[in-house]
Amino acid sequence: MMMKNILQPRFGSHWWGIDNVMINPVGPGEPSLAGFGCSKLLVCVAEKDLLRIIRGIWYCEAIKERGWEGEDHAFHVKAGNLLPITCEWQAPSDLNRHSQNPPLVLGKFYWLLIERYQLISSLTFFLYRNFLSWPRIDHYSSSFLQRTSPQISLSLPFSTPQMDSTAKEVVKELPGLIKLYKDGSVERLFGSPYVPPSPEPDPETGVSSKDITISDNPLISARLYLPKLTQPHEKLPILVYFHAGGFCLESAFSFFDLRYLNALVSEARVVAVSVEYRLAPEHPLPAAYEDCWAALQWVASHSLDNEIKKDSWLLNHGDFDRIFIGGDSAGGNIVHNIALQAGAEGLKGRVKLLGAFLSHPYFWGSESSTDHDKSMPTLVWEFVYPSAPGGIDNALINPLGPGKPSLAGLGCSRLLVCVAEKDQLRDFGVLYYDAVKESGWQGEIELFEVKGEDHAFHILDFGKENSKIMIKRLASFLAVS
């Protein structure tokens, strides 16, 4: 009976595989680590071991955090020396993983694996870097993407049950990233793991976070961020943020997103709303655009005296004269299209967008490369929006050229376009910047390029000097008086 209870899956009868509690003892639903039947525990890790951060350090910290009353120690073997370290975890409830920076050795490990399967080329580099699955390599399924209100909303929560791929027919796929099967099930092969919010201030940044539901039909949710306040009724700029992931991967509740936004919110001192929009292929485009527009309108509606369910952080600390939208990669693409829609239709309460940043925006078109039909940006677009009129030259993905909505109609007064020198999408980002300048748009636009870096480096290689420079640049754009 005890063994049956231990093995009871977290999601009914479906939860088996790599997140079985016997191999993954840390996370929601596992037996309490406070129940250890011993009084002393020693956990040993090695600096270059793949499992060091992913399991060893977290395991030690989780035991301490779960209230086990014994004596625990971690020993860290570094460069041939034995160095004792202590676990000083401050998470208020569940294991809070976001304050640990993933070591570069993990990224290098995954790169070697990918190269062995020959999935890397100059045309696919940006996507594989953007969707490195840390801290483990496994499979993600959308067949049970459940959200439990109000604190947890899952999009890429954990790994899938084990599936017999030989018995299932793949309808379409992005190799190494995602598979859609004939029975409608989806395997997500890359994506950073779900992490819970921090209702209590994060010990590194002082930022608090919480999860909220914006709409029940369709289901749209978000993670809200609040920096440490200097005054009880302090009013701050509002950032509505759209995450990266090629419209089919990642989540507003992922490790990468939480770590990145904690840093940005702390540096810029803004109230942030990171939107959990619906993903393809379960919900092909334009679903993501619709969700993000609804989320922005929900934020704007806080300026009105109406009966909608309002959030206290936005009401008490949001300055509705200083609303920004921002996003990375696919999120940067969403920013452009939402800004156009805001210019054409307006926002509730006659709220105006003060500014928008597009970081490494996912724009593409038939003239982007000689073999554009075989390029990864084209393959992704066809995967997430198979019925797009005009295909890769649809205005949603290619905003330039005859017949496209005028860029003069962007509904904000300030714009920041960020590109990275080695990013496959860099040139289109620069073309977009030039086109906006020449369109007759009346706002202020800036271009910011980081040399020697690739797509979404500031999210993936978090903590490096150029990443800090990038975050400071975004923060300075948002930090207006």
N, C-alpha and C positions, 0 to 999 in steps of 0.2 A: 504494500500500500504506500509506503514511504517513497519507493522508487517510482511508482506511478504518479504520485504528486509532483515529484521533482521533474519528471519528464512531460508533465502536462503542458502542451503548447500554449504560447501566449495568445494566439489568434485561433481559438477553437481547436479543430483537429488538423489545422494546416501548418502549424509552426514546427518544422523540423529542420534538419540540415545544419548549416554552419553556426546558426544562432541558438541551437539547442543548448540548454543550460549546462550541460556537461562540458562543452567546449567554450561557451561564452557565459561566464558566471556574473558578468557585470551588465546591468541594464534593467529596465522595467519588467516586472513579472518574475524575476529569478528569486530563488530562495534567499532569505535574508542572510547576508554575510555576518550579521551579528550573532548568528547561531553556531559559530565555530566551537567545537568541543575541545579546545586547548587554550592554554594561557599565554603561550609565546609563539611568535611566527617570524620566520626569516624569509624574505623574498630577494632573490639575487638576479641582477640584470647585467648585461654587457653593453657597452656604448654602441658598438656596431651591429648589434643584434636587431633584426627586423622587429622582433617582438618586444623590444625594450619599452618604448612608449605605448605601443598599441595595447599591450596587455600587462606587462610586468609592473610599470609605474602606476598605471590606472588601477590595477588590482590592489596594490598596497594602499593607495589613496581611498579606494572605495571601501575597503575593510575599515579603515579608520573613520570614514565618514558615516558608515552604517551603524556605528555605536557599539562595535565589538569592544569588550572591556579588557581584552588581553594586551600584551606588549608586542608591538610589531616593529620590525626594522627592515630597511631596504639597503642592500649593498650594491654599489655601482662600480663595475670593473671598467676603468677608463685608462686607455693607453698603457695597459699592463699593471696598473696600480689599483689597489682595492680602496675605494673611497666611500665611507659611509654617508648616506644622505637621509634626510628625514622627510616625512610626508606632512606637509602643512596645507592641507586642502580646506578651503573655506566655503564650499558650496552649501547653500541653505537646505537643499532637499536631496534631489537626485544627483548622480555623478555629473559634475559640470566639466566637460572636456575642453571647453574653448580656451582656457588660459594656458594650454600647452601648445607650443609651436612644433609642428611636425618636422623632424630632422630631414635635411636634404637627402640623406641616404635612402629614405623611403621613396622619394620621387625618382632617384636614380635607379632604384630596384624595379619600379614599375616600367621605367623607360626601357630597361634591358628586356623585360618580359615582352613588351610591345614590339620592340625591334625584332625579337626572335620570331614573332608571328608576322613580321614584315607588314605591320599596319601603319608604319610611319612613312610619310613622304613629304615633300615640300608643300603639298596641297592639303595634307591632313594634320600637320603639326599643331596648328592652333587649337583644334578641337580636342586632341588627345591631351594636351597640356591643361586645357580648361576643365577636363573631366577626369583627372586623376582620382582614382578611388582610394581615399585615405580614411581610415587606417587599415583597410583590408581589401583583398581582391575577392569579390563574390558577386552574386547575382541579385538584382533588385526586381521586384514584381509590383505591378500596379493592380493586381487582382484583389488585393485586400488593403487598399490605401484608405484606411479609416481615420477619422478625426474625432477625438474625444474632447468635448468642450468642457471647460473653457481654456485649459492650460496647455494642451498638447494637440497639435495638428500635424499629421504625418503626410509627407509626400514621398520622400525616399527614406523610409525609416530604418530598415535593417535588411537582411538578405532574404531571398525567396526560399520557399521550400525547395528541396531538391527536385529537379524536373528531368525526366528522361527525354533528352533532346532528340534522341533517335526516333522516338515515337510521336514527335510533334513536328508538324510542317511549318517551316518559317515562310511567312507571306512576304515580308520585307524586313530589311535590317540596315543599320549603319554598323559595319563590322567593328567589333570591339567596344561598341557603345550601347546598342539597344537592339532588341529583336521583337518583332511582332509576329505572333503565331496565328495559324488559321483559326484556332478556337477562340481568338480574341485576347488571349493572355499576352502579357508583355514582360520581357526580361530587360531590366536596366543593368548593364554590366559595369557602369562607372557612375560615381557620384559620392560626395562626402556624406558621412552618416548624420542622421538626425541627432540633435542635441537639444536638451530642454532650455527654456528661457531662464533668466536669473532675476526673479522678483526682488531679491536683495542685490545691492550694488556689487558688480563684478569687482573682485579684489585688485585687479590690475588697472582697470580703467575707471572704476566708479560708476559704470553705466548699468542701469537696471533694464530689464526686458520682460515682456509678457506677451501671450498669444491671445488674439481676439478673433471673433467671427464677424465678418462684415455683411455677408449675405448667406442665407440658407439655401436659396434656389436661384441661380446656381450657387454651390458652396464656394464662397470666397473668404479666405481668412488672411491674417497678417500677424507679423511679430512687430511689436512696438518697442522703441528704445527711448530711454530718457537719461540724459547725462546727470552728473551730480550737480545739484542746484546750489547757487550761491545765495539765493533769496527764496522765501517760501512761495511767492507768487510771480516768480521770474517768467517772462515771456521770451520764447526762443523761436528761431526759424523752424519751419516744418519741411522735412524731406520725405517725399513719397518715392520709394526705391523699388526698382524692378531687377530681379536677380538674373544672373547669367545661366546658360545651360542649353543653348540651341533650341529653345522652346520645348524640349522633350526631356531634359535632365535637370538635376539639382532642385533646390527647395529654399524657401525663405526660412526654413527651420533646420538648415544644414550647419555642419561645423564651419565650413568656409564662410558662409554668410554671417553667422554670429560673430566669429572672430574679426572679420573685416568691418562689420558695422559697429561693433563695440569700439574699435579704434577710430573710425571716422566720426561717430557721434561724439566721442570724448574730445577729439581734436577740434571739431567744428562747433560743438555745443549746439546741436539741433535736436528736435524731437523727430525721430524717424519712424516711418511706417513701411516695413518691408512686405510687399504683397505676395501672397501665396496664390499664384494664378494657376489655372488648369493647364495640364501638359498634354502635348501630342505624344503618341498617336491616339490615345483614348479620346482626347478632345482636340481635334485638328484646329489649326488656325482658321478663322480669326478669334477663337475662344479666348486666347491669352490677352489679346488686345481689348476685348470686351470686358474681361475681368479687371484689367488694370484701369480702364476708364471708369468702371463702376466704383473701384476703390478710391480713385482720385475724387470723384463726385461725392462719395461718402465723407471723405476728409473735408471737402469744401462745405458740405452741409452743416458742419459743426458751427459755422458762422451764422447760421439761421436759428431763429427761435421756433423750432418745430418739434415734432413728437418722435423723431428717430432716436434709436438707441445711440447715445453718444459716449465717447470715451473720456474719462476724467483727465488723462494726461494731455490730450489735445485741447480740451476745454480750458484747463487751468494754466497750461504752459505753452500752448501753440499760438504763434503770431500769424494771423491769417492775411496779413499784408506782406508776409515773407514766406511764400510757399514755393518750394523747388520740387522738381522731379529729376531723377537720376537713375542711371543703370549702366551695367557692364555687358558687353558683347550683345547677346540677344536682348538683354535689358536696355542697352543703348538704342537698339532698333525700336523697341517699344517706346522709349522716350520721344524719339522723333515723331512717331505716328500719333502719340497722345498729345504732343504739343500742337500738331496740325489740327487735331480734333478740337482742342481747347480754343484755338484761334477761330475755328469755324462755328462752333456751337456755344462756346462759353461755359463757365462753371457755375454751380449753384451759389446763390448769394452774391453773384457778380464778382466772385473772387477772381483775382488775376494771378497767373504764374509769374513770379519774379524772375526765375531762372531755371535752366535745365543743363545737366551735364550728360554727355554721351561718351562713355569710356570704352574705347576699342569697339565701336559699334559694328554690328553684324549687318553690313550692306554688301550687296553683290549684284551682278548683272551679266548678261551674255557677252559683254565686251570686257569683262574683268580679266579674262585669261583666254589663251588660244584654245585650250581644251576645257572650257567652262562647264560643259555638260558632264565631265568626269571629275570635276573638282569637288572637294568635300563640302564647301559652302552650298553648291548646287544640290548635291545629294541630300544634305540636311533639309534644305528648303522643300525639296520634293517629298521628303519623308513627313514633314510637319504640316505641309499645306499642299497635298496632292492635287486639289482641285483649283489651285490659284489661277485666276484668269491671267494669261500672259506668262505663266510660269516664273522663271527666275527674273524676268523683267517686270513683274508685278510691282506696282508703286510701293507696296509695303516693304519690299526687300530692296528695290532699286528706285530710290527717290529722285534720280536724275534723268533728264532727257525730255523729249517732246511728249505732251499728253499727261505729264505728271502734275499733281497739285503744286501750285506755286509755293516755293519756300518762303516767299514774302509773307505767307499766312501763318507762320509759326507763332503760336500764342504765348510768347514769353518775351521778356525784355532783355534777358542776358542768356548767353549760350557759351558753353565750354565744350570743345571737342578734344578728346585725348586719344593719342595714337602711340604705338610702340614701334621702334625702328624695324624690328625683325618680324613683326606681325604680318601675316598674309593679308589681313584686312586693312593694313596701314594706308595704302594708296587710295583706296576708296574713301577712307575717312578724311584724307586731305582734300580729295575732290569735292566731298560734301561741304567741307569748310569753305572752300573757294566758291562753290555754287551759292551757298547762303549769303556770302558777302556780296556777290554780284546780283542777287535776286531782287534787291530793293527792300529787303527786310530792314526795319528801322531800329533793331536792337543792337546790342554790343556783343560781338562774338570774339572768342579767343581760341587759339590752337596751342595745345601743349603736347610736346613729343618727348619721350624718354628714349635716349640712345641705348643701343646694345641690349634691349629687352624684347620679349615676345608677348604674345597675347595673354592678357589677364595676369601678368607676372605679379602684380601687387596683391592679388588674391591667393595665388598658388605659392609664390615664394615670399610669403608674408614674413616680415621682420628684417629683410635685407635692406640695405641703405636706399636703393632706388625705390623700393616699395614704400618706405617711410616718406620719401620725397613726394611720391605720387599722392599718398593720402593727405599730406600737408597741402598739396596744391588743390586738391578737391575741397579740403576744409576751408582754405582761404577763399575759395569761390563761394562757399555757402555761408561763411561767417560775415554777413553784412549787417550794418547797424541800421 
